[in-house]
Every structure is written in C-alpha cells, then in structure tokens.
Amino acid sequence: MEDEPKLKPTRAAALAALPLLAMLAGCPQKIRPEAEHLLVTGREAYDRGDDASAIRDTSAFLAEYPNASLSDVAYYLRGLARLRQKEAASAREDLKAAATRSRRRDLRIGALKALGDLAFDDGDMDWAITLYGEALGELGPTERPGEEVRYRLGCALQHRGHWNEADQHFDRVVHAFAGTEAARRAELRLRCTAWTVQAASFERKDLADREAARLRAGGLPATVTAAQAAGRLRFRVSVGRQETYEQAAALLSAVKRLRDDAFVTPTR
C-alpha cells in the first residue's frame, strides 16, 4: 500500500483520445497549412518521447495563433511535454490555458487530471481534490480515465483524513474497473484508517524478522505483517502507526537513517 510517487504522465491520459487530424479538418478558423503541420509534428514528437521537439513545434504554433480554436490543443500538448520534463510551473500554466479555453470534453478532462496530479505532488491536497472532482464531473460512471481520476481523488482524501469518503471512491474503482492497475491499488487502500512507514518488504518471513530486529535495535518500533501483493504473500516491515500523514512523514526521516528506501503508506 505504498503512497503515491511523483506521477508520470501516460499517453492514455494525454493524447490517445484526441483525434487531432479530425480537429484540423473541422477548424473554423483559417490556419496556414504550415502551422497546422506544427501540431501534427508536435504530437508525433510527444508520442515518441521527443519532448523538446514537441515543445518547439507547439510554441511555434502558439506564437502565430495564441487564440485560435486549436490553441487549446497546442497548450495541452506543450503542457504535457513540459510536465514530463519536470517543468512544473510552465506545465501548470499551459494546462490551465487548455482547461479554460477548450470546448473539447476529453481535453478538459485530461488537463484537469494533469493539474490535479501537479497539485497532489505539491502537497496541495485540497486543490487536488477540487480538480479531480471537476474531472469526474465530466466523466460517465465507467468511462476512462475515470478509474485513474477516482483513485487519485481517494488518495488525496486519505491525506486529508477523510477515510470513509476515500473508501467510497476506491470501492467504485474496484467494482467498476475490475482488472485495472487502479483497481488493484484501490483494493490495497480500502479500509485504511491510519499511516505507517514501510521500511521493507520480503518474500521470506525470516528476512523480514531480521530487518525488523535491526530497526528495533536502532530505536524504531518495527513490526512485521503478512499481506498479499500481486497474488504473492509478502512480509512487510513497518514502523509506527500515526493518525495523520504529517506525523508519519516526520517519522520517515528517522527511518530513512537506517533504511533509505522507506516510504509513508496508509494502513488498516
């Protein structure tokens, strides 16, 4: 039940739902063919992982058509490329522009989710909850990427201590999107009510017991629990049980002195 690492934008959340060529054909504003081509090449560059070229081509389009009907696509694409390059501030501005300008439902959903992920990574859970909620408002009950949005919303709610509300979202992910990675993670987070620091995980109990003893010798209240992970039995070494995420995060620094790969996670 590991806490969320920094998010990596996925192609599914990014561009798979955007029929770019159809948008170009239906654009009411006259745009030079060379400029239209910049959006095509910008998307192709993003798809192959060439973020520098994607940013260059979309920036060239926006320099000429900052307010065109297709500028929302350019802002969205550039924002995702900048997000993948860890340029959070500029990515946020582009994604805000895409979300506010676009009349395209799929693009707004993608932009809102990406903005929610940025807020989550910044530790601004209240803003993340708002953004994920807005994205969910655009989605049907079983429509993707609803499983990702609802799962992340549940994680943010747990950070704010709203355990029961988080469970409602996790339960819906488990049942409406069975078999997905989001459903697997949601099931692990169901019915959690506190936070702990996970120091290690082993397939063998004797190794877990040995590590727990080492941590206890260092003054940490380590315990070993058995849990199923990806269909396999694992023995997890955890330290402490805290009411809030902030308390567990404070404990994490002490655990990392003895186990640098430790992390904060919710627990039942």
C-alpha positions as CSV (number, residue, x, y, z in Angstrom):
1,M,0.0,0.0,0.0
2,E,2.7,2.4,-0.9
3,D,2.0,6.1,-1.0
4,E,2.0,7.7,-4.4
5,P,5.3,8.6,-6.1
6,K,5.6,11.5,-8.4
7,L,3.3,10.9,-11.3
8,K,4.5,10.2,-14.8
9,P,2.0,11.4,-17.4
10,T,0.7,8.5,-19.5
11,R,-0.1,8.5,-23.2
12,A,-3.6,7.3,-22.3
13,A,-4.2,10.3,-20.1
14,A,-2.5,12.6,-22.6
15,L,-3.4,12.3,-26.2
16,A,-5.0,8.9,-27.1
17,A,-8.5,10.4,-27.1
18,L,-7.6,13.5,-29.2
19,P,-8.4,12.9,-32.9
20,L,-6.0,15.7,-34.0
21,L,-6.4,15.3,-37.7
22,A,-10.2,15.4,-37.4
23,M,-9.9,18.6,-35.3
24,L,-7.7,20.2,-38.0
25,A,-10.2,19.3,-40.7
26,G,-13.1,20.9,-38.7
27,C,-11.3,24.0,-37.6
28,P,-13.5,27.1,-38.4
29,Q,-10.5,29.5,-38.4
30,K,-8.3,29.6,-41.4
31,I,-4.9,28.5,-40.3
32,R,-1.9,28.2,-42.6
33,P,-1.1,24.6,-43.6
34,E,2.4,25.0,-42.3
35,A,1.1,25.9,-38.9
36,E,-1.4,23.0,-38.9
37,H,1.6,20.8,-39.7
38,L,3.3,22.0,-36.5
39,L,0.6,20.5,-34.4
40,V,0.9,17.2,-36.2
41,T,4.6,17.0,-35.9
42,G,4.4,18.2,-32.3
43,R,2.1,15.4,-31.4
44,E,4.2,12.9,-33.2
45,A,7.3,14.1,-31.3
46,Y,5.4,13.8,-28.0
47,D,4.3,10.3,-28.8
48,R,7.9,9.1,-29.5
49,G,9.2,10.8,-26.3
50,D,10.9,13.8,-28.0
51,D,9.6,16.5,-25.6
52,A,12.0,19.2,-26.8
53,S,10.6,18.9,-30.4
54,A,7.0,18.8,-29.1
55,I,7.6,22.0,-27.1
56,R,9.4,23.7,-30.0
57,D,6.6,22.9,-32.5
58,T,3.7,23.8,-30.3
59,S,5.4,27.0,-29.2
60,A,5.9,28.0,-32.8
61,F,2.2,27.4,-33.4
62,L,1.1,29.4,-30.4
63,A,3.5,32.3,-31.4
64,E,1.4,32.7,-34.5
65,Y,-2.0,31.6,-33.3
66,P,-2.3,32.2,-29.5
67,N,-6.1,32.5,-29.6
68,A,-7.0,30.2,-32.4
69,S,-9.6,27.5,-31.9
70,L,-6.8,24.9,-31.9
71,S,-4.6,26.8,-29.4
72,D,-6.2,24.6,-26.7
73,V,-4.6,21.5,-28.3
74,A,-1.2,23.3,-28.5
75,Y,-1.4,24.4,-24.9
76,Y,-2.4,20.9,-23.7
77,L,0.3,19.1,-25.8
78,R,3.0,21.6,-24.7
79,G,1.9,21.3,-21.1
80,L,2.2,17.5,-21.1
81,A,5.6,17.7,-22.7
82,R,6.7,20.2,-20.1
83,L,5.2,18.1,-17.3
84,R,7.2,15.1,-18.5
85,Q,10.3,17.3,-18.5
86,K,9.6,18.2,-14.8
87,E,9.0,21.9,-15.8
88,A,6.1,22.1,-13.3
89,A,5.4,25.8,-13.3
90,S,5.3,26.3,-17.1
91,A,3.3,23.0,-17.5
92,R,0.8,24.2,-15.0
93,E,0.2,27.5,-16.9
94,D,-0.2,25.6,-20.2
95,L,-2.6,23.1,-18.7
96,K,-4.7,25.9,-17.1
97,A,-4.9,27.5,-20.5
98,A,-6.0,24.3,-22.1
99,A,-8.7,23.6,-19.5
100,T,-10.2,27.1,-19.6
101,R,-10.1,27.6,-23.4
102,S,-11.2,24.2,-24.6
103,R,-14.7,23.2,-25.6
104,R,-13.5,19.6,-26.1
105,R,-14.6,17.4,-23.2
106,D,-11.8,14.9,-23.5
107,L,-9.1,17.6,-23.5
108,R,-10.6,19.3,-20.4
109,I,-10.7,16.0,-18.6
110,G,-7.0,15.3,-19.4
111,A,-6.0,18.9,-18.4
112,L,-7.9,18.8,-15.1
113,K,-6.4,15.4,-14.2
114,A,-2.9,16.6,-15.0
115,L,-3.4,19.7,-12.9
116,G,-4.7,17.6,-10.1
117,D,-1.6,15.4,-10.3
118,L,0.6,18.5,-10.1
119,A,-1.4,19.8,-7.0
120,F,-1.1,16.3,-5.4
121,D,2.7,16.2,-6.0
122,D,3.0,19.7,-4.5
123,G,1.1,18.5,-1.4
124,D,-1.9,20.8,-2.0
125,M,-4.5,18.1,-1.4
126,D,-7.4,20.5,-1.1
127,W,-6.8,21.8,-4.6
128,A,-6.1,18.3,-5.9
129,I,-9.5,17.2,-4.6
130,T,-11.2,20.1,-6.3
131,L,-9.5,19.4,-9.7
132,Y,-10.1,15.7,-9.6
133,G,-13.8,16.3,-8.6
134,E,-14.2,18.6,-11.6
135,A,-12.7,16.0,-13.9
136,L,-15.1,13.3,-12.5
137,G,-18.0,15.6,-13.2
138,E,-17.2,15.4,-16.9
139,L,-17.0,11.6,-16.9
140,G,-19.5,8.8,-17.0
141,P,-19.7,6.1,-14.3
142,T,-17.5,3.6,-16.1
143,E,-15.7,5.9,-18.6
144,R,-11.9,6.1,-18.7
145,P,-9.8,7.6,-17.3
146,G,-12.3,7.7,-14.5
147,E,-10.5,4.9,-12.7
148,E,-7.3,6.9,-12.5
149,V,-9.1,10.1,-11.6
150,R,-11.2,8.5,-8.9
151,Y,-8.2,6.5,-7.5
152,R,-6.1,9.7,-7.2
153,L,-9.1,11.5,-5.6
154,G,-9.3,8.8,-3.0
155,C,-5.6,9.1,-2.2
156,A,-5.9,12.9,-1.8
157,L,-8.9,12.4,0.5
158,Q,-6.9,10.0,2.7
159,H,-4.2,12.6,3.0
160,R,-6.8,14.9,4.4
161,G,-8.0,12.3,6.8
162,H,-11.3,11.6,5.0
163,W,-11.1,7.9,5.2
164,N,-14.7,6.9,4.7
165,E,-15.1,9.2,1.7
166,A,-11.9,7.8,0.2
167,D,-13.3,4.3,0.6
168,Q,-16.4,5.2,-1.4
169,H,-14.2,6.1,-4.4
170,F,-11.8,3.2,-4.0
171,D,-14.8,0.8,-3.8
172,R,-16.2,2.2,-7.0
173,V,-12.9,1.8,-8.8
174,V,-12.6,-1.8,-7.6
175,H,-16.1,-2.8,-8.9
176,A,-16.4,-0.5,-12.0
177,F,-12.9,-1.0,-13.3
178,A,-12.1,-4.6,-12.2
179,G,-8.8,-5.9,-13.6
180,T,-7.1,-2.5,-14.0
181,E,-4.0,-1.4,-12.2
182,A,-6.0,1.4,-10.5
183,A,-8.4,-1.3,-9.1
184,R,-5.5,-3.3,-7.7
185,R,-4.1,-0.3,-5.9
186,A,-7.5,0.9,-4.8
187,E,-8.2,-2.5,-3.2
188,L,-5.0,-2.2,-1.2
189,R,-6.1,1.2,0.2
190,L,-9.6,0.2,1.1
191,R,-10.5,0.3,4.8
192,C,-7.3,2.1,5.8
193,T,-7.6,4.4,8.8
194,A,-4.0,5.5,9.7
195,W,-0.5,5.9,8.3
196,T,2.7,4.0,8.8
197,V,6.3,4.0,7.4
198,Q,7.0,0.9,5.3
199,A,10.7,0.1,5.7
200,A,11.0,-3.1,3.6
201,S,9.1,-6.0,2.1
202,F,10.3,-9.6,1.8
203,E,9.1,-12.9,0.4
204,R,10.6,-14.7,3.4
205,K,9.5,-14.1,6.9
206,D,12.9,-14.8,8.4
207,L,14.4,-11.9,6.4
208,A,11.6,-9.6,7.5
209,D,12.1,-10.6,11.1
210,R,15.8,-9.9,10.8
211,E,15.3,-6.5,9.3
212,A,12.7,-5.6,12.0
213,A,15.1,-6.6,14.7
214,R,17.8,-4.4,13.2
215,L,15.4,-1.4,13.2
216,R,14.3,-2.1,16.7
217,A,18.0,-2.2,17.8
218,G,18.2,1.3,16.3
219,G,15.3,2.5,18.5
220,L,12.5,2.2,16.0
221,P,9.2,0.3,16.8
222,A,9.3,-2.0,13.8
223,T,6.7,-4.8,13.3
224,V,6.2,-7.5,10.6
225,T,2.9,-8.1,8.9
226,A,1.9,-10.5,6.2
227,A,0.0,-9.2,3.1
228,Q,-0.9,-10.3,-0.4
229,A,0.7,-8.3,-3.2
230,A,0.1,-9.1,-6.8
231,G,-1.1,-12.6,-5.8
232,R,2.0,-13.3,-3.7
233,L,2.5,-13.4,0.1
234,R,4.8,-10.7,1.3
235,F,6.1,-9.8,4.7
236,R,6.2,-6.1,5.3
237,V,8.4,-4.4,7.9
238,S,6.6,-1.2,9.2
239,V,7.4,1.4,11.7
240,G,4.8,3.2,13.8
241,R,1.1,3.9,13.4
242,Q,0.2,7.6,13.0
243,E,-3.1,9.3,12.8
244,T,-2.0,11.9,10.2
245,Y,0.1,11.8,7.1
246,E,2.2,14.7,8.5
247,Q,3.1,12.7,11.6
248,A,4.1,9.7,9.5
249,A,6.2,11.9,7.3
250,A,8.0,13.3,10.3
251,L,8.8,9.7,11.4
252,L,10.0,8.8,7.9
253,S,13.2,10.9,8.3
254,A,14.2,8.8,11.3
255,V,13.5,5.5,9.5
256,K,15.5,6.7,6.4
257,R,18.6,7.0,8.5
258,L,18.6,3.2,8.7
259,R,16.6,2.3,5.6
260,D,16.8,4.9,2.8
261,D,14.1,3.3,0.6
262,A,11.4,3.6,3.3
263,F,8.2,5.4,2.4
264,V,4.9,6.6,4.0
265,T,1.8,4.4,3.3
266,P,-1.7,4.1,4.6
267,T,-2.5,1.1,6.8
268,R,-5.5,-0.7,8.2
